[in-house]
Amino acid sequence: MGQETTNTLKISEIGKAALLIIDIQNDYFPEGTMELVSPEETANNAATILSYFREFDMPVIHVQHIALQEGATFFLPNTKGAEIHKSVTPLEGEKVITKNYPNSFRDTDLLNYLKANNITKLVLCGMMTDVCIASTTRAAMDYGFENTIITDAVTTRNRDFDGKVIPAKQVTESFLAGLNALGGLYAKIETSENYVK
């Protein structure tokens, strides 16, 4: 009973929010062509948030990247690797948006869909933190949305910079710190566990 009351209060605080699950696709997992760090754990945490939104019949939007640029090595059209991972498989009736750029708003109907459904707040999960999550969050802020990123439901890869390897965890933390700077200018941040309390 207590948990139900807490969840109901949480939903009332959210207002008109939608869950945006970005690029949790097979190529980012073991045996994929662009494996990330801890993709299973990340996807499981995103699935927790997904279940929460479904429980309260809140809007869910799945974003699937299809790579069309020359020389692309992952998320190629009509491949198993480009399919949405089984951990967050869309249900019938849930919105699926296909994108071809890191920014989920670019050349898609995402903005029109959000406006048509009077959505003003976004909760973001997905991959990769420093590419599609960051670019979509920044664009969303520019369009006037209030954003929350689930910190343990995003991940990336180790990055090479200036002859050094920057661990994926450090990359994610740095990008989240930047997005959360100045009082959460681009996004608030929250863990999956805290979000569903």
C-alpha positions, 0 to 999 in steps of 0.5 A: 500500500505504501509503495502504491501511494509513493508511486501515485505521488511520483506520477503527480509530480511528473506531470505530462511526462513521456519515457524516451528509450533511445537506441537500446539495440542489439549491436550494442550488446555482446556479439553485436558490432559495437558492444558497449560497457555494461549494456545488459545492466543498463538495459535492465535498469531501463526496463525497470523504468519502462515497466514503471511507465507502463504500470501507470499508462504513461507515454512510452517512445522507443527510438531506433537508429538506422545508419544510412551514412557511407561506411557505417558498421553498425545499425545497418538497415534490415540487420539483426543488430539494428533491432530493438533489444528484447529487454525493452521490446515495444508493445503494440500501441507504443510509439516507435521513431526511426532516426538516422542522426544522433539527435532524435529530433532531427528529421523525425516526427518526435517533436510533433508527436510530443506536442500533439500529446501535450508532453512537456517532460521527458525521462531519458534512457539509452545508449550512447551517453555521449552521443545520442543521449547528450544530443537529444537532451540538449535539443529537447531543452532547446525545444522547452522540455524538462528532462530527467536522465536515468543515470544507471540506464545510460552507457557508452564505450571507452573513448580514446583521447589524446593518447589515453583511454577514457573509461566509459564510466568516466565518459558517462559521468562527465557528460551527465555532470555537464548536462546537470550543471547550472542547477540542471540546465539541460537535465535532472539526473536520477537513478532508476531505483530512486525514480521508481520509489 
